[in-house]
Amino acid sequence: MNMEIVVTLNEKSQVVISKAMRKRLGLKPGDQLAAVVEEDKIILRPKPKNAAARLRGLGKGTWGSRAKIDRYIEKLRDEWKRS
């Protein structure tokens, strides 16, 4: 479910993230956010605790089901044995 609120820049060009949004994302004081500009949008994402966490699940579904992956690996192993 998407959540949208309107925020206002203060004199120091700062914005306040609503309590509802902070709670939904589990944000606490001191947490870092990554800011990305995409065309005419600013996107804020919680910065992952480590680089691996950011990549986790990135290729999910790329190779299909686990059974399909296992068949592909077995096929490659057979080709290597014949070489």
C-alpha positions as CSV (number, residue, x, y, z in Angstrom):
1,M,0.0,0.0,0.0
2,N,1.4,3.4,-1.0
3,M,1.4,6.3,1.4
4,E,1.7,9.9,0.3
5,I,1.9,13.1,2.3
6,V,2.8,16.6,1.5
7,V,5.9,18.0,3.3
8,T,7.2,21.6,3.4
9,L,10.8,22.6,3.3
10,N,11.8,24.8,6.3
11,E,14.2,27.6,6.3
12,K,17.1,25.2,6.5
13,S,15.8,23.2,3.5
14,Q,14.8,20.3,5.8
15,V,11.7,18.2,5.7
16,V,10.0,16.2,8.5
17,I,9.0,12.5,7.8
18,S,5.7,11.8,9.4
19,K,5.4,9.5,12.4
20,A,3.2,7.1,10.4
21,M,5.9,6.8,7.7
22,R,8.7,6.4,10.2
23,K,6.8,3.7,12.0
24,R,5.9,1.8,8.8
25,L,9.6,1.8,7.7
26,G,11.0,1.2,11.2
27,L,13.0,4.4,11.0
28,K,14.7,5.7,14.2
29,P,16.6,8.9,15.0
30,G,20.1,8.6,13.5
31,D,19.1,6.2,10.7
32,Q,20.4,7.1,7.3
33,L,18.4,7.5,4.1
34,A,19.7,7.3,0.5
35,A,18.3,10.1,-1.7
36,V,18.0,9.6,-5.4
37,V,16.8,12.1,-8.0
38,E,14.8,10.4,-10.8
39,E,13.6,12.8,-13.5
40,D,11.4,15.2,-11.5
41,K,11.2,13.1,-8.3
42,I,13.2,12.8,-5.1
43,I,13.2,9.2,-3.8
44,L,14.2,8.5,-0.2
45,R,15.0,4.9,0.8
46,P,16.3,3.6,4.1
47,K,20.1,3.0,3.7
48,P,20.7,-0.8,4.1
49,K,22.8,-1.8,7.1
50,N,25.2,-3.5,4.7
51,A,25.8,-3.8,0.9
52,A,24.6,-7.4,0.7
53,A,21.3,-6.5,2.2
54,R,20.7,-4.1,-0.7
55,L,21.4,-6.8,-3.3
56,R,19.4,-9.5,-1.6
57,G,16.6,-10.7,-3.9
58,L,17.8,-8.6,-6.9
59,G,17.9,-11.6,-9.3
60,K,14.9,-13.4,-7.8
61,G,13.0,-15.1,-10.6
62,T,15.6,-14.4,-13.2
63,W,16.4,-18.1,-13.7
64,G,12.9,-19.5,-12.9
65,S,12.1,-22.1,-10.4
66,R,14.6,-24.0,-8.2
67,A,14.0,-27.2,-10.2
68,K,14.7,-25.3,-13.5
69,I,18.0,-24.0,-12.0
70,D,19.0,-27.5,-10.8
71,R,18.3,-29.0,-14.3
72,Y,20.4,-26.2,-15.9
73,I,23.3,-26.8,-13.5
74,E,23.1,-30.6,-14.1
75,K,23.2,-30.0,-17.9
76,L,26.3,-27.8,-17.5
77,R,28.0,-30.4,-15.4
78,D,27.3,-33.1,-17.9
79,E,28.7,-30.9,-20.7
80,W,31.9,-30.3,-18.7
81,K,32.3,-34.0,-18.0
82,R,32.1,-34.7,-21.8
83,S,34.7,-32.0,-22.6
